[in-house]
Amino acid sequence: MTTIRKGEKEDLPKVLDLIKELAIYEKALDQVANTVDQMLEDGFGSQPVYGFIVAEEDHQIIGTSIYYYRYSTWKGKRLYLEDLVVTEARRGDGAGKLLFEATIDIAKQTKCSGIMWQVLDWNEPAINFYKKYNTNFEKEWLNCNIDF
């Protein structure tokens, strides 16, 4: 049976492994520069900037949802889902659904006006998963960033 719980410091090595597994799937492992120490500081330091929950079976972490809050001048407080990852061997077993719905519950409990995330345009399994939730897929906006 899969259980969902709040992430803890001790979970970070496995969570980073899941992040790397996702990066391999997305053909971008070389882009992962994060470390457990950085995640510890960023998530459990004096000013945490993200939260996470984990899916667990038999005391083994099989998935995670990593999120943070952002502000929309049009819509107010929003929850941004950074990553939703289930280990490859367990995809399709329902853990992703449990994690996603728990993340939606967190957004509602913290009075967010909605939840946002990105999905790669070639990731058909993920796109089809999100379609089950009446997701709005935006076409007009381009993603922009500057790395330092």
MDAnalysis code that builds the backbone (N, CA, C; Angstrom):
import MDAnalysis as mda
import numpy as np

u = mda.Universe.empty(444, n_residues=148, atom_resindex=np.repeat(np.arange(148), 3), trajectory=True)
u.add_TopologyAttr("name", ["N", "CA", "C"] * 148)
u.add_TopologyAttr("resid", np.arange(1, 149))
u.add_TopologyAttr("resname", ["MET", "THR", "THR", "ILE", "ARG", "LYS", "GLY", "GLU", "LYS", "GLU", "ASP", "LEU", "PRO", "LYS", "VAL", "LEU", "ASP", "LEU", "ILE", "LYS", "GLU", "LEU", "ALA", "ILE", "TYR", "GLU", "LYS", "ALA", "LEU", "ASP", "GLN", "VAL", "ALA", "ASN", "THR", "VAL", "ASP", "GLN", "MET", "LEU", "GLU", "ASP", "GLY", "PHE", "GLY", "SER", "GLN", "PRO", "VAL", "TYR", "GLY", "PHE", "ILE", "VAL", "ALA", "GLU", "GLU", "ASP", "HIS", "GLN", "ILE", "ILE", "GLY", "THR", "SER", "ILE", "TYR", "TYR", "TYR", "ARG", "TYR", "SER", "THR", "TRP", "LYS", "GLY", "LYS", "ARG", "LEU", "TYR", "LEU", "GLU", "ASP", "LEU", "VAL", "VAL", "THR", "GLU", "ALA", "ARG", "ARG", "GLY", "ASP", "GLY", "ALA", "GLY", "LYS", "LEU", "LEU", "PHE", "GLU", "ALA", "THR", "ILE", "ASP", "ILE", "ALA", "LYS", "GLN", "THR", "LYS", "CYS", "SER", "GLY", "ILE", "MET", "TRP", "GLN", "VAL", "LEU", "ASP", "TRP", "ASN", "GLU", "PRO", "ALA", "ILE", "ASN", "PHE", "TYR", "LYS", "LYS", "TYR", "ASN", "THR", "ASN", "PHE", "GLU", "LYS", "GLU", "TRP", "LEU", "ASN", "CYS", "ASN", "ILE", "ASP", "PHE"])
u.atoms.positions = np.array([
    [0.840, -1.191, 0.000],
    [0.000, 0.000, 0.000],
    [0.880, 1.250, 0.000],
    [0.528, 2.186, -0.846],
    [1.283, 3.434, -0.966],
    [0.742, 4.463, 0.017],
    [1.652, 5.098, 0.751],
    [1.276, 6.185, 1.650],
    [1.990, 7.460, 1.204],
    [1.345, 8.574, 1.454],
    [1.907, 9.882, 1.140],
    [2.182, 10.587, 2.454],
    [3.365, 11.164, 2.576],
    [3.714, 11.900, 3.785],
    [4.603, 13.085, 3.437],
    [4.696, 14.006, 4.387],
    [5.566, 15.167, 4.239],
    [7.020, 14.700, 4.176],
    [7.788, 15.336, 3.314],
    [9.196, 14.995, 3.186],
    [10.006, 15.442, 4.391],
    [11.039, 14.679, 4.696],
    [11.934, 14.954, 5.820],
    [13.373, 15.047, 5.325],
    [14.231, 15.638, 6.146],
    [15.646, 15.800, 5.788],
    [16.259, 14.481, 5.329],
    [15.946, 13.429, 6.049],
    [16.545, 12.125, 5.772],
    [16.135, 11.563, 4.405],
    [15.085, 12.127, 3.810],
    [14.606, 11.666, 2.511],
    [15.397, 12.246, 1.343],
    [16.175, 13.283, 1.590],
    [16.785, 14.037, 0.500],
    [17.695, 13.214, -0.415],
    [18.521, 12.290, 0.088],
    [19.324, 11.498, -0.866],
    [18.463, 10.726, -1.864],
    [17.402, 10.106, -1.404],
    [16.523, 9.363, -2.307],
    [15.773, 10.310, -3.236],
    [15.352, 11.459, -2.722],
    [14.653, 12.440, -3.553],
    [15.581, 12.937, -4.663],
    [16.843, 13.200, -4.343],
    [17.786, 13.623, -5.378],
    [18.000, 12.504, -6.396],
    [18.017, 11.261, -5.953],
    [18.096, 10.134, -6.895],
    [16.905, 10.144, -7.853],
    [15.708, 10.424, -7.324],
    [14.515, 10.494, -8.177],
    [14.613, 11.652, -9.170],
    [15.143, 12.784, -8.717],
    [15.330, 13.935, -9.601],
    [16.268, 13.556, -10.750],
    [17.330, 12.856, -10.415],
    [18.282, 12.423, -11.455],
    [17.644, 11.398, -12.390],
    [16.813, 10.532, -11.846],
    [16.105, 9.562, -12.689],
    [15.203, 10.291, -13.683],
    [14.510, 11.326, -13.210],
    [13.683, 12.135, -14.102],
    [14.540, 12.829, -15.157],
    [15.677, 13.358, -14.743],
    [16.565, 14.053, -15.682],
    [17.075, 13.101, -16.769],
    [17.340, 11.862, -16.405],
    [17.749, 10.864, -17.407],
    [16.604, 10.642, -18.392],
    [15.397, 10.481, -17.881],
    [14.221, 10.297, -18.729],
    [14.044, 11.484, -19.683],
    [14.319, 12.682, -19.176],
    [14.162, 13.898, -19.978],
    [15.411, 14.225, -20.797],
    [16.388, 13.326, -20.779],
    [17.630, 13.482, -21.540],
    [18.382, 14.747, -21.144],
    [18.439, 15.009, -19.825],
    [19.066, 16.240, -19.353],
    [19.832, 16.042, -18.042],
    [20.388, 14.861, -17.831],
    [21.113, 14.612, -16.585],
    [22.252, 15.603, -16.387],
    [22.873, 16.021, -17.472],
    [23.984, 16.972, -17.372],
    [23.543, 18.332, -16.819],
    [22.244, 18.592, -16.767],
    [21.730, 19.858, -16.249],
    [21.549, 19.854, -14.729],
    [21.607, 18.669, -14.105],
    [21.391, 18.578, -12.655],
    [22.674, 18.944, -11.929],
    [22.645, 20.097, -11.260],
    [23.794, 20.561, -10.484],
    [23.497, 20.546, -8.986],
    [22.274, 20.253, -8.617],
    [21.863, 20.292, -7.214],
    [22.544, 19.175, -6.427],
    [22.639, 19.389, -5.118],
    [23.237, 18.410, -4.213],
    [22.321, 18.231, -3.011],
    [22.533, 17.173, -2.273],
    [21.772, 16.960, -1.039],
    [22.016, 18.119, -0.077],
    [23.271, 18.567, 0.042],
    [23.570, 19.690, 0.950],
    [22.817, 20.949, 0.549],
    [22.760, 21.233, -0.740],
    [22.031, 22.416, -1.206],
    [20.540, 22.267, -0.942],
    [20.006, 21.078, -1.188],
    [18.585, 20.833, -0.933],
    [18.272, 20.942, 0.558],
    [19.196, 20.511, 1.387],
    [19.020, 20.623, 2.838],
    [18.931, 22.087, 3.251],
    [19.845, 22.895, 2.752],
    [19.831, 24.327, 3.066],
    [18.576, 24.995, 2.511],
    [18.236, 24.704, 1.256],
    [17.119, 25.371, 0.591],
    [15.751, 24.938, 1.122],
    [15.674, 23.721, 1.647],
    [14.387, 23.222, 2.122],
    [14.209, 23.217, 3.622],
    [15.331, 23.235, 4.355],
    [15.245, 23.123, 5.808],
    [16.077, 24.178, 6.527],
    [16.654, 25.117, 5.779],
    [17.441, 26.190, 6.375],
    [16.560, 27.254, 7.007],
    [17.150, 28.405, 7.259],
    [16.430, 29.479, 7.953],
    [15.309, 30.086, 7.106],
    [15.410, 29.982, 5.795],
    [14.370, 30.501, 4.901],
    [14.052, 29.456, 3.826],
    [13.295, 28.424, 4.167],
    [12.989, 27.368, 3.192],
    [12.277, 27.934, 1.962],
    [12.688, 27.456, 0.787],
    [12.094, 27.942, -0.449],
    [11.286, 26.877, -1.176],
    [11.257, 25.658, -0.665],
    [10.451, 24.615, -1.291],
    [9.951, 23.647, -0.230],
    [8.942, 22.895, -0.612],
    [8.434, 21.821, 0.214],
    [8.340, 20.567, -0.636],
    [8.167, 19.425, 0.004],
    [7.988, 18.206, -0.770],
    [7.255, 17.157, 0.045],
    [6.615, 16.284, -0.691],
    [5.978, 15.120, -0.097],
    [6.551, 13.900, -0.810],
    [6.421, 12.751, -0.179],
    [6.924, 11.524, -0.783],
    [5.842, 10.457, -0.777],
    [5.949, 9.572, -1.750],
    [5.132, 8.355, -1.795],
    [6.036, 7.233, -1.314],
    [5.496, 6.436, -0.404],
    [6.303, 5.398, 0.230],
    [5.551, 4.073, 0.213],
    [6.287, 3.007, -0.019],
    [5.756, 1.647, 0.078],
    [6.776, 0.797, 0.815],
    [6.329, 0.085, 1.831],
    [7.230, -0.767, 2.613],
    [8.473, -0.005, 3.057],
    [8.277, 1.235, 3.508],
    [9.347, 2.104, 4.015],
    [10.378, 2.470, 2.948],
    [9.990, 2.346, 1.666],
    [10.848, 2.731, 0.544],
    [10.177, 3.865, -0.219],
    [10.923, 4.942, -0.474],
    [10.392, 6.068, -1.233],
    [10.355, 5.691, -2.708],
    [9.164, 5.797, -3.303],
    [8.999, 5.456, -4.720],
    [8.620, 6.673, -5.568],
    [8.385, 7.813, -4.928],
    [8.018, 9.009, -5.677],
    [8.053, 10.243, -4.815],
    [8.020, 11.390, -5.474],
    [8.025, 12.662, -4.758],
    [7.322, 13.746, -5.568],
    [6.808, 14.720, -4.858],
    [6.275, 15.943, -5.440],
    [7.001, 17.092, -4.751],
    [7.666, 17.918, -5.539],
    [8.433, 19.052, -5.012],
    [7.755, 20.326, -5.504],
    [7.491, 21.242, -4.590],
    [6.702, 22.422, -4.931],
    [7.199, 23.647, -4.175],
    [6.737, 24.796, -4.626],
    [6.982, 26.050, -3.914],
    [5.844, 27.001, -4.259],
    [5.820, 28.128, -3.569],
    [4.767, 29.111, -3.798],
    [5.300, 30.250, -4.647],
    [4.448, 30.741, -5.503],
    [4.773, 31.894, -6.331],
    [3.591, 32.846, -6.288],
    [3.803, 34.039, -6.781],
    [2.740, 35.034, -6.739],
    [2.426, 35.514, -8.143],
    [1.156, 35.480, -8.496],
    [0.672, 36.002, -9.765],
    [-0.024, 37.322, -9.496],
    [0.379, 38.355, -10.216],
    [-0.296, 39.648, -10.038],
    [-1.735, 39.579, -10.519],
    [-2.071, 38.609, -11.328],
    [-3.434, 38.449, -11.818],
    [-4.262, 37.524, -10.938],
    [-3.643, 36.515, -10.351],
    [-4.414, 35.485, -9.650],
    [-4.061, 35.318, -8.176],
    [-3.008, 35.987, -7.700],
    [-2.608, 35.861, -6.303],
    [-1.696, 34.662, -6.081],
    [-1.772, 34.115, -4.883],
    [-0.885, 33.018, -4.471],
    [-1.167, 31.750, -5.280],
    [-0.095, 31.168, -5.830],
    [-0.198, 29.948, -6.627],
    [0.828, 28.937, -6.098],
    [0.518, 27.671, -6.246],
    [1.500, 26.639, -5.934],
    [2.126, 26.203, -7.250],
    [3.453, 26.198, -7.287],
    [4.167, 25.751, -8.478],
    [4.727, 24.364, -8.210],
    [4.301, 23.399, -9.007],
    [4.786, 22.032, -8.908],
    [6.059, 21.935, -9.739],
    [7.185, 21.852, -9.065],
    [8.476, 21.797, -9.754],
    [8.713, 20.429, -10.379],
    [8.505, 19.394, -9.611],
    [8.689, 18.033, -10.120],
    [7.700, 17.081, -9.481],
    [7.166, 16.213, -10.287],
    [6.371, 15.080, -9.833],
    [7.054, 13.858, -10.438],
    [7.647, 13.035, -9.585],
    [8.450, 11.911, -10.063],
    [8.041, 10.637, -9.349],
    [7.831, 9.604, -10.120],
    [7.655, 8.259, -9.584],
    [8.724, 7.399, -10.247],
    [9.409, 6.606, -9.453],
    [10.459, 5.765, -10.014],
    [9.905, 4.911, -11.154],
    [10.715, 4.731, -12.178],
    [10.239, 4.120, -13.423],
    [9.533, 2.782, -13.202],
    [10.064, 1.974, -12.319],
    [9.485, 0.644, -12.092],
    [8.078, 0.704, -11.501],
    [7.695, 1.845, -10.949],
    [6.393, 1.964, -10.276],
    [5.428, 2.899, -11.001],
    [5.816, 3.423, -12.154],
    [4.912, 4.295, -12.908],
    [3.705, 3.507, -13.379],
    [2.554, 4.129, -13.296],
    [1.319, 3.481, -13.722],
    [0.624, 2.701, -12.617],
    [1.212, 2.680, -11.418],
    [0.636, 1.936, -10.288],
    [-0.241, 2.794, -9.375],
    [-0.370, 4.095, -9.677],
    [-1.233, 4.959, -8.877],
    [-0.522, 5.898, -7.929],
    [0.789, 5.738, -7.759],
    [1.514, 6.625, -6.839],
    [1.521, 8.060, -7.349],
    [1.661, 8.247, -8.660],
    [1.646, 9.597, -9.229],
    [0.316, 10.292, -8.983],
    [-0.766, 9.558, -9.119],
    [-2.105, 10.104, -8.851],
    [-2.215, 10.533, -7.396],
    [-1.753, 9.689, -6.488],
    [-1.806, 10.029, -5.062],
    [-0.964, 11.266, -4.753],
    [0.230, 11.332, -5.328],
    [1.097, 12.495, -5.106],
    [0.484, 13.770, -5.681],
    [-0.030, 13.680, -6.907],
    [-0.599, 14.858, -7.550],
    [-1.810, 15.365, -6.780],
    [-2.686, 14.463, -6.385],
    [-3.876, 14.876, -5.641],
    [-3.517, 15.408, -4.257],
    [-2.484, 14.856, -3.628],
    [-2.030, 15.396, -2.340],
    [-1.445, 16.790, -2.526],
    [-0.771, 17.026, -3.646],
    [-0.217, 18.347, -3.937],
    [-1.345, 19.356, -4.164],
    [-2.369, 18.947, -4.880],
    [-3.542, 19.808, -5.065],
    [-4.161, 20.131, -3.705],
    [-4.254, 19.147, -2.826],
    [-4.796, 19.378, -1.481],
    [-3.954, 20.388, -0.710],
    [-2.627, 20.302, -0.832],
    [-1.750, 21.273, -0.166],
    [-2.040, 22.673, -0.685],
    [-2.200, 22.804, -1.998],
    [-2.509, 24.115, -2.589],
    [-3.823, 24.666, -2.035],
    [-4.823, 23.809, -1.937],
    [-6.115, 24.258, -1.407],
    [-6.016, 24.611, 0.070],
    [-5.320, 23.795, 0.850],
    [-5.188, 24.043, 2.293],
    [-4.417, 25.323, 2.594],
    [-3.504, 25.702, 1.689],
    [-2.713, 26.915, 1.896],
    [-3.296, 28.111, 1.145],
    [-4.559, 27.966, 0.735],
    [-5.334, 29.042, 0.117],
    [-4.712, 29.587, -1.167],
    [-4.185, 28.691, -1.978],
    [-3.691, 29.083, -3.296],
    [-4.870, 29.198, -4.257],
    [-4.702, 30.032, -5.271],
    [-5.759, 30.183, -6.276],
    [-5.641, 29.135, -7.382],
    [-4.607, 28.334, -7.339],
    [-4.422, 27.283, -8.334],
    [-3.040, 26.689, -8.248],
    [-2.787, 25.765, -9.146],
    [-1.506, 25.066, -9.213],
    [-0.989, 25.175, -10.637],
    [0.316, 25.309, -10.775],
    [0.951, 25.464, -12.088],
    [2.129, 24.517, -12.186],
    [2.470, 24.137, -13.412],
    [3.647, 23.310, -13.650],
    [3.948, 23.319, -15.132],
    [5.028, 22.681, -15.506],
    [5.400, 22.526, -16.903],
    [5.466, 21.044, -17.222],
    [5.245, 20.724, -18.484],
    [5.420, 19.361, -18.968],
    [6.030, 19.462, -20.363],
    [7.008, 18.615, -20.620],
    [7.635, 18.624, -21.942],
    [6.626, 18.210, -23.005],
    [6.680, 18.884, -24.143],
    [5.674, 18.640, -25.185],
    [5.750, 17.236, -25.786],
    [6.844, 16.519, -25.581],
    [6.957, 15.155, -26.096],
    [6.618, 14.088, -25.050],
    [6.339, 14.510, -23.826],
    [6.075, 13.553, -22.747],
    [4.588, 13.177, -22.735],
    [4.196, 12.376, -23.714],
    [2.794, 11.992, -23.881],
    [2.194, 11.303, -22.652],
    [2.920, 10.391, -21.980],
    [2.311, 9.778, -20.786],
    [1.932, 10.829, -19.732],
    [2.813, 11.811, -19.512],
    [2.519, 12.858, -18.530],
    [1.373, 13.746, -19.007],
    [1.392, 14.114, -20.264],
    [0.325, 14.962, -20.809],
    [-1.025, 14.266, -20.658],
    [-1.076, 13.007, -21.002],
    [-2.332, 12.263, -20.874],
    [-2.768, 12.133, -19.422],
    [-1.810, 11.979, -18.511],
    [-2.116, 11.943, -17.075],
    [-2.761, 13.265, -16.646],
    [-2.154, 14.390, -17.020],
    [-2.659, 15.697, -16.601],
    [-4.005, 16.039, -17.242],
    [-4.275, 15.513, -18.419],
    [-5.561, 15.775, -19.074],
    [-6.734, 15.278, -18.231],
    [-6.508, 14.273, -17.413],
    [-7.572, 13.733, -16.561],
    [-8.043, 14.742, -15.514],
    [-7.287, 15.812, -15.321],
    [-7.596, 16.809, -14.292],
    [-8.087, 18.134, -14.879],
    [-8.562, 18.113, -16.117],
    [-9.027, 19.340, -16.776],
    [-7.948, 20.414, -16.816],
    [-6.754, 20.002, -17.105],
    [-5.605, 20.907, -17.165],
    [-5.724, 21.852, -18.348],
    [-5.357, 23.103, -18.125],
    [-5.248, 24.080, -19.206],
    [-3.813, 24.053, -19.715],
    [-3.618, 23.683, -20.967],
    [-2.293, 23.669, -21.581],
    [-2.130, 24.968, -22.359],
    [-1.208, 25.812, -21.937],
    [-1.012, 27.119, -22.558],
    [-0.096, 27.012, -23.769],
    [-0.423, 27.752, -24.795],
    [0.386, 27.745, -26.015],
    [1.107, 29.082, -26.236],
    [0.596, 30.148, -25.631],
    [1.091, 31.483, -25.943],
    [2.379, 31.860, -25.234],
    [2.672, 31.246, -24.089],
    [3.780, 31.684, -23.247],
    [5.053, 30.913, -23.558],
    [6.153, 31.621, -23.607],
    [7.466, 30.998, -23.767],
    [8.158, 30.977, -22.407],
    [8.869, 29.915, -22.125],
    [9.646, 29.829, -20.894],
    [10.935, 30.609, -21.067],
    [11.282, 31.406, -20.080],
    [12.502, 32.194, -20.111],
    [13.277, 31.978, -18.827],
    [14.595, 32.025, -18.902],
    [15.408, 31.955, -17.689],
    [16.783, 32.492, -17.971],
    [17.484, 32.841, -16.904],
    [18.884, 33.255, -16.955],
    [19.616, 32.440, -15.890],
    [20.622, 31.712, -16.282],
    [21.425, 30.961, -15.318],
    [22.597, 31.805, -14.861],
    [22.954, 31.670, -13.590],
    [24.115, 32.371, -13.032],
    [25.180, 31.377, -12.648],
])
